[in-house]
Amino acid sequence: MSRSPHRNRSDTPPPAGLLVAAGLSKRFGGIVALDRVDLSVRSGEIFGLIGPNGAGKTTFFDLLTGLSRPDGGTVHFDGRPLPSGQAHRIVACGIARTFQNSRLFGDASALENAMVGRHALCRSGLVASLLRSPAQRDEEALAVEVAREALAYVGLARHGATLARNLSYGDQRRLEIARALTASPRLLALDEPAAGMNTTETDGLQRLIERIRDDGVTVLVIEHDMRLVMRMCDRIAVLDSGRKIAEGTPAEISRDEAVIEAYLGRSYAHG
């Protein structure tokens, strides 16, 4: 599922990092959601994006994954500009995501939900699908195979036939990750994957995310569970009111005065 690196054909060297956002900005009316944010995520790391509610974290994800268009700035992936506002093409480039709020199809099976993530890579058009052409049948068979592998990878192999709404909350969150993995991403963007989980589920999630990273997928994660973030992330960036106020290792972030004042609080710093 690996891809050959793109060649840069211009005279300008590509930006450093697998994912590079430069001056990324977004307004909603008079509200500045992102204000000239620079961010560089290196290949092979778990990179945390934290900050208070309304800081611009999910807006950053929406711009990155094509659900919204920036008002300014650029995003490069593997040295090439990402197609702005074109979610299906961004998935094809190698970026997949999960969402803060569950977007599973409750009355579909876990296997069917996982297969949805693969469909963005399918080439068969409407006519081929209606006629059940050989190419379309091959793609469908591959989607089933990849979905089964993804379910097994996240620990849901025996739940393939289970309706998504009948899974436990923790398993539903794992299913969302499995669905994203069926797109064979090089970068996985997770939006609050531990939200609502208990300690045991969160510990299991950490092991899963670290395994994903160790298996060659770079991870960008939004998360409010600071225990998880500080244990798991290689580097962290902090947003506040749409601006990046800090970036560094977990140890550096935990000592940063601006971060303590804006987000962590004195009790965390001295805890």
Secondary structure, 3 states (H helix, E strand, C coil): CCCCCCCCCCCCCCCCCCEEEEEEEEEECCEEEEEEEEEEECCCCEEEEECCCCCCHHHHHHHHCCCCCCCEEEEEECCEECCCCCHHHHHHHCEEECCCCCCCCCCCEHHHHHHHCCHHHCCCCHHHHHHCCHHHHHHHHHHHHHHHHHHHHCCCHHHCCCEHHHCCHHHHHHHHHHHHHCCCCCEEEEECCCCCCCHHHHHHHHHHHHHHHHCCCEEEEECCCHHHHHHHCCEEEEEECCEEEEEECHHHHHHCHHHHHHHHCHHHHCC
